[in-house]
């Protein structure tokens, strides 16, 4: 496996954990707030992997 694949696998695992945090924080506003921002942060870090190379 090359470094790019390992990085993508790591970020996918972070996405899965953020979804788990979101599901476990139903009913608690601040926990849900933090979990959603964690999810968006993971998605932002994944953008460079899916952009086309020039």
C-alpha distance matrix in Angstrom:
0.0 3.7 6.7 8.2 6.3 6.8 10.2 11.1 10.6 12.8 15.3 15.6 16.5 19.0 20.4 21.0 22.7 24.8 26.0 26.9 28.8 30.6 31.7 32.9 34.8 37.1 40.6 39.7 39.8 38.3 35.4 34.7 35.1 32.5 30.0 30.4 29.9 26.7 25.4 26.5 24.9 21.5 22.1 23.2 20.1 18.1 20.4 18.8 15.6 17.8 20.4 20.8 20.3 23.7
3.7 0.0 3.8 5.6 5.6 6.5 8.9 10.3 11.1 12.7 14.7 15.8 17.1 18.9 20.4 21.6 23.2 24.9 26.3 27.6 29.2 30.8 32.3 33.6 35.1 37.5 40.9 39.8 39.5 37.8 35.1 34.5 34.4 31.8 29.6 29.8 28.9 25.9 24.8 25.4 23.5 20.3 20.9 21.4 18.2 16.4 18.4 16.2 13.3 16.0 18.0 18.4 17.5 20.7
6.7 3.8 0.0 3.8 5.5 5.1 6.1 8.6 9.9 10.5 12.4 14.3 15.4 16.6 18.4 20.1 21.2 22.6 24.5 25.9 27.0 28.7 30.5 31.6 32.9 35.4 38.6 37.3 36.9 34.9 32.4 31.9 31.7 28.9 27.0 27.2 26.0 23.0 22.3 22.7 20.5 17.6 18.4 18.7 15.2 14.0 16.2 14.0 11.6 14.8 16.7 17.7 16.8 20.0
8.2 5.6 3.8 0.0 3.8 5.5 5.1 6.2 8.7 9.9 10.7 12.3 14.3 15.4 16.5 18.5 20.1 21.1 22.7 24.5 25.7 26.9 28.8 30.4 31.5 33.7 37.0 35.8 35.2 33.5 31.1 30.2 29.8 27.4 25.4 25.1 24.0 21.3 20.1 20.3 18.4 15.4 15.6 16.0 12.8 11.0 12.9 10.8 8.0 11.0 13.2 14.2 13.8 17.3
6.3 5.6 5.5 3.8 0.0 3.8 5.4 5.1 6.2 8.6 9.9 10.5 12.4 14.3 15.2 16.5 18.5 19.9 21.1 22.7 24.4 25.7 27.1 28.7 30.3 32.4 35.8 34.9 34.6 33.2 30.5 29.5 29.7 27.3 24.9 24.8 24.2 21.3 19.8 20.5 19.1 15.7 15.9 17.1 14.2 11.8 14.2 13.1 9.7 12.0 14.9 16.0 16.3 19.9
6.8 6.5 5.1 5.5 3.8 0.0 3.8 5.5 5.1 6.2 8.7 9.9 10.7 12.5 14.3 15.4 16.7 18.5 20.2 21.2 22.7 24.5 26.0 27.1 28.7 31.1 34.5 33.4 33.3 31.6 28.8 28.2 28.5 25.7 23.4 23.9 23.2 20.0 19.0 20.2 18.4 14.9 16.1 17.3 14.0 12.5 15.5 14.5 11.7 14.5 17.4 19.0 19.1 22.6
10.2 8.9 6.1 5.1 5.4 3.8 0.0 3.8 5.4 5.1 6.3 8.6 9.9 10.6 12.4 14.3 15.4 16.5 18.6 20.1 21.0 22.6 24.6 25.8 26.9 29.3 32.6 31.2 30.8 29.0 26.4 25.8 25.7 22.9 20.9 21.1 20.1 17.0 16.2 17.0 14.9 11.7 12.9 13.7 10.3 9.2 12.3 11.4 9.2 12.4 15.0 17.1 17.3 20.8
11.1 10.3 8.6 6.2 5.1 5.5 3.8 0.0 3.8 5.4 5.1 6.1 8.6 9.8 10.4 12.3 14.2 15.2 16.5 18.4 19.8 20.9 22.7 24.3 25.6 27.6 31.0 30.1 29.6 28.2 25.7 24.5 24.6 22.3 19.9 19.6 19.1 16.3 14.6 15.4 14.2 10.6 11.0 12.5 9.9 7.5 10.7 10.6 7.7 10.1 13.3 15.6 16.6 20.2
10.6 11.1 9.9 8.7 6.2 5.1 5.4 3.8 0.0 3.8 5.5 5.1 6.2 8.7 9.8 10.6 12.4 14.3 15.4 16.6 18.5 20.0 21.3 22.7 24.4 26.6 30.1 29.2 29.3 28.0 25.1 24.1 24.7 22.3 19.6 19.9 19.9 16.7 15.1 16.8 15.7 12.0 12.9 15.1 12.6 10.6 14.0 14.3 11.5 13.5 16.9 19.1 20.2 23.9
12.8 12.7 10.5 9.9 8.6 6.2 5.1 5.4 3.8 0.0 3.8 5.5 5.1 6.4 8.8 10.0 10.7 12.4 14.4 15.4 16.6 18.5 20.2 21.1 22.6 25.1 28.4 27.2 27.2 25.5 22.6 22.2 22.6 19.8 17.4 18.2 17.7 14.3 13.5 15.3 13.6 10.1 12.1 14.0 11.2 10.3 14.1 14.4 12.4 14.9 18.0 20.6 21.5 25.0
15.3 14.7 12.4 10.7 9.9 8.7 6.3 5.1 5.5 3.8 0.0 3.8 5.3 4.9 6.2 8.7 9.8 10.4 12.4 14.2 15.1 16.4 18.5 19.8 20.8 23.1 26.4 25.2 24.8 23.2 20.6 19.7 19.8 17.4 15.0 15.2 14.6 11.5 10.2 11.7 10.3 6.6 8.3 10.4 8.1 7.1 10.9 12.0 10.4 12.6 15.6 18.6 19.9 23.4
15.6 15.8 14.3 12.3 10.5 9.9 8.6 6.1 5.1 5.5 3.8 0.0 3.8 5.3 4.9 6.2 8.6 9.8 10.6 12.5 14.2 15.3 16.7 18.5 20.0 21.9 25.4 24.7 24.6 23.6 20.8 19.5 20.2 18.1 15.1 15.2 15.6 12.7 10.5 12.5 12.2 8.5 9.3 12.3 10.8 8.9 12.4 14.0 11.9 13.1 16.6 19.5 21.2 24.9
16.5 17.1 15.4 14.3 12.4 10.7 9.9 8.6 6.2 5.1 5.3 3.8 0.0 3.8 5.3 5.0 6.2 8.6 9.9 10.6 12.4 14.2 15.4 16.5 18.4 20.7 24.1 23.3 23.7 22.5 19.3 18.6 19.7 17.3 14.3 15.3 15.9 12.5 11.1 13.9 13.3 9.8 11.7 14.6 13.0 11.9 15.6 17.1 15.2 16.8 20.2 23.0 24.6 28.2
19.0 18.9 16.6 15.4 14.3 12.5 10.6 9.8 8.7 6.4 4.9 5.3 3.8 0.0 3.8 5.4 5.1 6.1 8.7 9.8 10.4 12.3 14.3 15.2 16.3 18.9 22.1 20.9 20.9 19.4 16.4 15.8 16.5 13.9 11.2 12.3 12.4 8.8 8.1 10.9 9.9 6.9 9.6 12.1 10.8 10.7 14.3 16.1 15.0 16.7 19.7 23.0 24.5 27.9
20.4 20.4 18.4 16.5 15.2 14.3 12.4 10.4 9.8 8.8 6.2 4.9 5.3 3.8 0.0 3.8 5.4 5.1 6.3 8.7 9.8 10.5 12.4 14.3 15.3 17.2 20.6 19.9 19.7 18.8 16.0 14.5 15.3 13.5 10.3 10.4 11.3 8.5 6.1 9.0 9.4 6.4 7.7 11.1 10.8 10.0 13.2 15.7 14.6 15.5 18.5 21.9 23.9 27.3
21.0 21.6 20.1 18.5 16.5 15.4 14.3 12.3 10.6 10.0 8.7 6.2 5.0 5.4 3.8 0.0 3.8 5.5 5.2 6.3 8.7 9.9 10.7 12.4 14.4 16.2 19.8 19.5 20.0 19.4 16.2 14.9 16.6 14.9 11.4 12.1 13.8 11.0 8.9 12.3 13.0 10.1 11.4 14.9 14.5 13.5 16.7 19.1 17.6 18.3 21.6 24.7 26.9 30.4
22.7 23.2 21.2 20.1 18.5 16.7 15.4 14.2 12.4 10.7 9.8 8.6 6.2 5.1 5.4 3.8 0.0 3.8 5.4 4.9 6.2 8.6 9.8 10.5 12.2 14.8 18.1 17.3 18.1 17.1 13.6 13.1 14.8 12.7 9.4 11.3 12.7 9.6 8.8 12.5 12.6 10.4 12.7 15.7 15.2 15.1 18.4 20.7 19.6 20.8 23.9 27.1 29.0 32.4
24.8 24.9 22.6 21.1 19.9 18.5 16.5 15.2 14.3 12.4 10.4 9.8 8.6 6.1 5.1 5.5 3.8 0.0 3.8 5.3 4.9 6.1 8.6 9.8 10.4 12.8 16.0 15.0 15.2 14.2 11.1 10.0 11.4 9.5 6.0 7.5 9.1 6.4 5.5 9.3 10.0 8.6 10.6 13.5 13.7 14.0 16.9 19.6 19.1 20.0 22.8 26.3 28.4 31.6
26.0 26.3 24.5 22.7 21.1 20.2 18.6 16.5 15.4 14.4 12.4 10.6 9.9 8.7 6.3 5.2 5.4 3.8 0.0 3.8 5.4 5.0 6.2 8.6 9.9 11.3 14.9 14.8 15.2 15.2 12.2 10.3 12.3 11.5 7.8 8.3 11.1 9.4 7.3 10.8 12.5 11.0 12.0 15.3 16.0 15.6 18.2 21.2 20.4 20.7 23.6 27.0 29.4 32.7
26.9 27.6 25.9 24.5 22.7 21.2 20.1 18.4 16.6 15.4 14.2 12.5 10.6 9.8 8.7 6.3 4.9 5.3 3.8 0.0 3.8 5.4 5.1 6.2 8.6 10.6 14.1 14.0 15.4 15.3 11.7 10.8 13.5 12.4 8.9 10.7 13.4 11.3 10.3 14.0 15.2 13.7 15.3 18.5 18.8 18.5 21.4 24.2 23.2 23.8 26.9 30.2 32.5 35.8
28.8 29.2 27.0 25.7 24.4 22.7 21.0 19.8 18.5 16.6 15.1 14.2 12.4 10.4 9.8 8.7 6.2 4.9 5.4 3.8 0.0 3.8 5.5 5.1 6.1 9.0 12.1 11.2 12.3 11.7 8.1 7.7 10.4 9.0 5.9 8.7 11.1 9.3 9.4 12.9 13.9 13.2 15.3 17.9 18.4 19.0 21.7 24.5 24.1 24.9 27.6 31.1 33.3 36.5
30.6 30.8 28.7 26.9 25.7 24.5 22.6 20.9 20.0 18.5 16.4 15.3 14.2 12.3 10.5 9.9 8.6 6.1 5.0 5.4 3.8 0.0 3.8 5.5 5.2 6.8 10.1 9.8 10.4 10.8 7.8 5.7 8.7 8.7 5.4 6.7 10.0 9.5 8.7 11.8 13.7 13.5 14.7 17.5 18.7 19.0 21.3 24.5 24.2 24.5 27.1 30.6 33.1 36.1
31.7 32.3 30.5 28.8 27.1 26.0 24.6 22.7 21.3 20.2 18.5 16.7 15.4 14.3 12.4 10.7 9.8 8.6 6.2 5.1 5.5 3.8 0.0 3.8 5.5 5.9 9.7 10.6 12.1 13.2 10.2 8.4 11.9 12.2 9.1 10.4 13.8 13.1 12.0 15.2 17.2 16.6 17.6 20.6 21.8 21.6 24.0 27.2 26.6 26.6 29.5 32.9 35.5 38.6
32.9 33.6 31.6 30.4 28.7 27.1 25.8 24.3 22.7 21.1 19.8 18.5 16.5 15.2 14.3 12.4 10.5 9.8 8.6 6.2 5.1 5.5 3.8 0.0 3.8 5.8 8.8 9.1 11.5 12.2 8.8 8.5 12.2 12.0 9.6 11.9 14.9 13.9 13.8 17.1 18.6 18.1 19.7 22.6 23.3 23.7 26.3 29.2 28.7 29.2 32.0 35.5 37.8 41.0
34.8 35.1 32.9 31.5 30.3 28.7 26.9 25.6 24.4 22.6 20.8 20.0 18.4 16.3 15.3 14.4 12.2 10.4 9.9 8.6 6.1 5.2 5.5 3.8 0.0 3.8 6.1 5.5 7.7 8.5 5.6 5.3 9.0 9.5 7.9 10.1 12.9 12.8 13.2 16.0 17.6 17.9 19.5 21.9 23.1 23.8 26.1 29.2 29.1 29.6 32.1 35.7 38.0 41.0
37.1 37.5 35.4 33.7 32.4 31.1 29.3 27.6 26.6 25.1 23.1 21.9 20.7 18.9 17.2 16.2 14.8 12.8 11.3 10.6 9.0 6.8 5.9 5.8 3.8 0.0 3.8 5.6 7.6 10.0 8.2 6.6 10.2 11.9 10.3 11.4 14.7 15.2 15.0 17.4 19.6 20.0 20.9 23.4 25.1 25.5 27.5 30.8 30.8 30.8 33.2 36.7 39.4 42.3
40.6 40.9 38.6 37.0 35.8 34.5 32.6 31.0 30.1 28.4 26.4 25.4 24.1 22.1 20.6 19.8 18.1 16.0 14.9 14.1 12.1 10.1 9.7 8.8 6.1 3.8 0.0 3.8 6.3 9.3 8.7 7.9 10.9 13.0 12.5 13.5 16.4 17.5 17.7 19.8 21.9 22.8 23.8 25.9 27.7 28.5 30.3 33.6 33.9 33.9 36.1 39.7 42.3 45.1
39.7 39.8 37.3 35.8 34.9 33.4 31.2 30.1 29.2 27.2 25.2 24.7 23.3 20.9 19.9 19.5 17.3 15.0 14.8 14.0 11.2 9.8 10.6 9.1 5.5 5.6 3.8 0.0 3.8 5.8 5.6 6.1 8.6 10.3 10.6 12.2 14.4 15.5 16.5 18.5 20.0 21.3 22.7 24.5 26.1 27.3 29.2 32.3 32.8 33.2 35.2 38.9 41.3 44.0
39.8 39.5 36.9 35.2 34.6 33.3 30.8 29.6 29.3 27.2 24.8 24.6 23.7 20.9 19.7 20.0 18.1 15.2 15.2 15.4 12.3 10.4 12.1 11.5 7.7 7.6 6.3 3.8 0.0 3.8 5.6 5.2 6.0 8.7 9.9 10.5 12.3 14.2 15.3 16.6 18.3 20.1 21.2 22.6 24.5 26.0 27.4 30.6 31.5 31.7 33.5 37.2 39.6 42.0
38.3 37.8 34.9 33.5 33.2 31.6 29.0 28.2 28.0 25.5 23.2 23.6 22.5 19.4 18.8 19.4 17.1 14.2 15.2 15.3 11.7 10.8 13.2 12.2 8.5 10.0 9.3 5.8 3.8 0.0 3.8 5.4 4.9 6.2 8.5 9.9 10.7 12.2 14.2 15.4 16.4 18.4 20.1 21.1 22.7 24.6 26.2 29.1 30.2 30.8 32.4 36.2 38.3 40.7
35.4 35.1 32.4 31.1 30.5 28.8 26.4 25.7 25.1 22.6 20.6 20.8 19.3 16.4 16.0 16.2 13.6 11.1 12.2 11.7 8.1 7.8 10.2 8.8 5.6 8.2 8.7 5.6 5.6 3.8 0.0 3.8 5.4 5.2 6.1 8.6 10.0 10.5 12.3 14.4 15.3 16.6 18.5 20.0 21.3 22.9 24.9 27.8 28.4 29.2 31.2 34.9 37.0 39.7
34.7 34.5 31.9 30.2 29.5 28.2 25.8 24.5 24.1 22.2 19.7 19.5 18.6 15.8 14.5 14.9 13.1 10.0 10.3 10.8 7.7 5.7 8.4 8.5 5.3 6.6 7.9 6.1 5.2 5.4 3.8 0.0 3.8 5.5 5.0 6.1 8.6 9.7 10.5 12.3 14.1 15.4 16.6 18.4 20.1 21.3 23.0 26.2 26.8 27.1 29.1 32.8 35.2 37.9
35.1 34.4 31.7 29.8 29.7 28.5 25.7 24.6 24.7 22.6 19.8 20.2 19.7 16.5 15.3 16.6 14.8 11.4 12.3 13.5 10.4 8.7 11.9 12.2 9.0 10.2 10.9 8.6 6.0 4.9 5.4 3.8 0.0 3.8 5.5 5.4 6.4 8.7 10.1 10.9 12.4 14.5 15.6 16.7 18.7 20.4 21.7 24.8 25.9 26.3 27.8 31.6 33.8 36.2
32.5 31.8 28.9 27.4 27.3 25.7 22.9 22.3 22.3 19.8 17.4 18.1 17.3 13.9 13.5 14.9 12.7 9.5 11.5 12.4 9.0 8.7 12.2 12.0 9.5 11.9 13.0 10.3 8.7 6.2 5.2 5.5 3.8 0.0 3.8 5.5 5.2 6.1 8.7 10.0 10.4 12.4 14.3 15.3 16.6 18.6 20.4 23.2 24.2 25.0 26.7 30.5 32.4 35.0
30.0 29.6 27.0 25.4 24.9 23.4 20.9 19.9 19.6 17.4 15.0 15.1 14.3 11.2 10.3 11.4 9.4 6.0 7.8 8.9 5.9 5.4 9.1 9.6 7.9 10.3 12.5 10.6 9.9 8.5 6.1 5.0 5.5 3.8 0.0 3.8 5.5 5.0 6.3 8.8 9.8 10.7 12.5 14.3 15.6 16.9 19.0 21.9 22.4 23.1 25.2 29.0 31.1 33.9
30.4 29.8 27.2 25.1 24.8 23.9 21.1 19.6 19.9 18.2 15.2 15.2 15.3 12.3 10.4 12.1 11.3 7.5 8.3 10.7 8.7 6.7 10.4 11.9 10.1 11.4 13.5 12.2 10.5 9.9 8.6 6.1 5.4 5.5 3.8 0.0 3.8 5.3 5.0 6.3 8.6 9.9 10.7 12.4 14.5 15.5 17.0 20.3 21.0 21.2 23.1 26.8 29.2 31.8
29.9 28.9 26.0 24.0 24.2 23.2 20.1 19.1 19.9 17.7 14.6 15.6 15.9 12.4 11.3 13.8 12.7 9.1 11.1 13.4 11.1 10.0 13.8 14.9 12.9 14.7 16.4 14.4 12.3 10.7 10.0 8.6 6.4 5.2 5.5 3.8 0.0 3.8 5.3 5.0 6.0 8.6 9.8 10.4 12.4 14.3 15.6 18.5 19.8 20.4 21.8 25.6 27.6 30.1
26.7 25.9 23.0 21.3 21.3 20.0 17.0 16.3 16.7 14.3 11.5 12.7 12.5 8.8 8.5 11.0 9.6 6.4 9.4 11.3 9.3 9.5 13.1 13.9 12.8 15.2 17.5 15.5 14.2 12.2 10.5 9.7 8.7 6.1 5.0 5.3 3.8 0.0 3.8 5.5 5.0 6.3 8.7 9.9 10.8 12.6 14.8 17.4 18.1 19.2 21.1 24.9 26.7 29.4
25.4 24.8 22.3 20.1 19.8 19.0 16.2 14.6 15.1 13.5 10.2 10.5 11.1 8.1 6.1 8.9 8.8 5.5 7.3 10.3 9.4 8.7 12.0 13.8 13.2 15.0 17.7 16.5 15.3 14.2 12.3 10.5 10.1 8.7 6.3 5.0 5.3 3.8 0.0 3.8 5.4 5.2 6.3 8.8 10.1 10.9 12.9 16.0 16.3 16.9 19.1 22.7 24.9 27.8
26.5 25.4 22.7 20.3 20.5 20.2 17.0 15.4 16.8 15.3 11.7 12.5 13.9 10.9 9.0 12.3 12.5 9.3 10.8 14.0 12.9 11.8 15.2 17.1 16.0 17.4 19.8 18.5 16.6 15.4 14.4 12.3 10.9 10.0 8.8 6.3 5.0 5.5 3.8 0.0 3.8 5.4 5.0 6.2 8.7 9.9 10.9 14.1 15.2 15.5 17.0 20.8 23.0 25.6
24.9 23.5 20.5 18.4 19.1 18.4 14.9 14.2 15.7 13.6 10.3 12.2 13.3 9.9 9.4 13.0 12.6 10.0 12.5 15.2 13.9 13.7 17.2 18.6 17.6 19.6 21.9 20.0 18.3 16.4 15.3 14.1 12.4 10.4 9.8 8.6 6.0 5.0 5.4 3.8 0.0 3.8 5.4 5.1 6.4 8.8 10.3 12.8 14.2 15.3 16.7 20.4 22.1 24.7
21.5 20.3 17.6 15.4 15.7 14.9 11.7 10.6 12.0 10.1 6.6 8.5 9.8 6.9 6.4 10.1 10.4 8.6 11.0 13.7 13.2 13.5 16.6 18.1 17.9 20.0 22.8 21.3 20.1 18.4 16.6 15.4 14.5 12.4 10.7 9.9 8.6 6.3 5.2 5.4 3.8 0.0 3.8 5.5 5.2 6.4 9.1 11.5 11.9 13.2 15.3 19.0 20.7 23.7
22.1 20.9 18.4 15.6 15.9 16.1 12.9 11.0 12.9 12.1 8.3 9.3 11.7 9.6 7.7 11.4 12.7 10.6 12.0 15.3 15.3 14.7 17.6 19.7 19.5 20.9 23.8 22.7 21.2 20.1 18.5 16.6 15.6 14.3 12.5 10.7 9.8 8.7 6.3 5.0 5.4 3.8 0.0 3.8 5.4 5.1 6.6 9.9 10.4 10.7 12.7 16.4 18.6 21.5
23.2 21.4 18.7 16.0 17.1 17.3 13.7 12.5 15.1 14.0 10.4 12.3 14.6 12.1 11.1 14.9 15.7 13.5 15.3 18.5 17.9 17.5 20.6 22.6 21.9 23.4 25.9 24.5 22.6 21.1 20.0 18.4 16.7 15.3 14.3 12.4 10.4 9.9 8.8 6.2 5.1 5.5 3.8 0.0 3.8 5.4 5.4 8.2 10.1 10.8 11.7 15.4 17.3 19.7
20.1 18.2 15.2 12.8 14.2 14.0 10.3 9.9 12.6 11.2 8.1 10.8 13.0 10.8 10.8 14.5 15.2 13.7 16.0 18.8 18.4 18.7 21.8 23.3 23.1 25.1 27.7 26.1 24.5 22.7 21.3 20.1 18.7 16.6 15.6 14.5 12.4 10.8 10.1 8.7 6.4 5.2 5.4 3.8 0.0 3.8 5.6 6.9 8.3 10.2 11.5 15.1 16.3 19.0
18.1 16.4 14.0 11.0 11.8 12.5 9.2 7.5 10.6 10.3 7.1 8.9 11.9 10.7 10.0 13.5 15.1 14.0 15.6 18.5 19.0 19.0 21.6 23.7 23.8 25.5 28.5 27.3 26.0 24.6 22.9 21.3 20.4 18.6 16.9 15.5 14.3 12.6 10.9 9.9 8.8 6.4 5.1 5.4 3.8 0.0 3.8 5.7 5.6 7.0 9.3 12.8 14.4 17.6
20.4 18.4 16.2 12.9 14.2 15.5 12.3 10.7 14.0 14.1 10.9 12.4 15.6 14.3 13.2 16.7 18.4 16.9 18.2 21.4 21.7 21.3 24.0 26.3 26.1 27.5 30.3 29.2 27.4 26.2 24.9 23.0 21.7 20.4 19.0 17.0 15.6 14.8 12.9 10.9 10.3 9.1 6.6 5.4 5.6 3.8 0.0 3.8 5.5 5.5 6.4 10.1 12.2 14.9
18.8 16.2 14.0 10.8 13.1 14.5 11.4 10.6 14.3 14.4 12.0 14.0 17.1 16.1 15.7 19.1 20.7 19.6 21.2 24.2 24.5 24.5 27.2 29.2 29.2 30.8 33.6 32.3 30.6 29.1 27.8 26.2 24.8 23.2 21.9 20.3 18.5 17.4 16.0 14.1 12.8 11.5 9.9 8.2 6.9 5.7 3.8 0.0 3.8 5.5 5.3 8.5 9.4 12.2
15.6 13.3 11.6 8.0 9.7 11.7 9.2 7.7 11.5 12.4 10.4 11.9 15.2 15.0 14.6 17.6 19.6 19.1 20.4 23.2 24.1 24.2 26.6 28.7 29.1 30.8 33.9 32.8 31.5 30.2 28.4 26.8 25.9 24.2 22.4 21.0 19.8 18.1 16.3 15.2 14.2 11.9 10.4 10.1 8.3 5.6 5.5 3.8 0.0 3.8 5.8 8.4 9.5 13.0
17.8 16.0 14.8 11.0 12.0 14.5 12.4 10.1 13.5 14.9 12.6 13.1 16.8 16.7 15.5 18.3 20.8 20.0 20.7 23.8 24.9 24.5 26.6 29.2 29.6 30.8 33.9 33.2 31.7 30.8 29.2 27.1 26.3 25.0 23.1 21.2 20.4 19.2 16.9 15.5 15.3 13.2 10.7 10.8 10.2 7.0 5.5 5.5 3.8 0.0 3.8 6.4 9.0 12.4
20.4 18.0 16.7 13.2 14.9 17.4 15.0 13.3 16.9 18.0 15.6 16.6 20.2 19.7 18.5 21.6 23.9 22.8 23.6 26.9 27.6 27.1 29.5 32.0 32.1 33.2 36.1 35.2 33.5 32.4 31.2 29.1 27.8 26.7 25.2 23.1 21.8 21.1 19.1 17.0 16.7 15.3 12.7 11.7 11.5 9.3 6.4 5.3 5.8 3.8 0.0 3.8 6.4 9.2
20.8 18.4 17.7 14.2 16.0 19.0 17.1 15.6 19.1 20.6 18.6 19.5 23.0 23.0 21.9 24.7 27.1 26.3 27.0 30.2 31.1 30.6 32.9 35.5 35.7 36.7 39.7 38.9 37.2 36.2 34.9 32.8 31.6 30.5 29.0 26.8 25.6 24.9 22.7 20.8 20.4 19.0 16.4 15.4 15.1 12.8 10.1 8.5 8.4 6.4 3.8 0.0 3.8 6.4
20.3 17.5 16.8 13.8 16.3 19.1 17.3 16.6 20.2 21.5 19.9 21.2 24.6 24.5 23.9 26.9 29.0 28.4 29.4 32.5 33.3 33.1 35.5 37.8 38.0 39.4 42.3 41.3 39.6 38.3 37.0 35.2 33.8 32.4 31.1 29.2 27.6 26.7 24.9 23.0 22.1 20.7 18.6 17.3 16.3 14.4 12.2 9.4 9.5 9.0 6.4 3.8 0.0 3.8
23.7 20.7 20.0 17.3 19.9 22.6 20.8 20.2 23.9 25.0 23.4 24.9 28.2 27.9 27.3 30.4 32.4 31.6 32.7 35.8 36.5 36.1 38.6 41.0 41.0 42.3 45.1 44.0 42.0 40.7 39.7 37.9 36.2 35.0 33.9 31.8 30.1 29.4 27.8 25.6 24.7 23.7 21.5 19.7 19.0 17.6 14.9 12.2 13.0 12.4 9.2 6.4 3.8 0.0
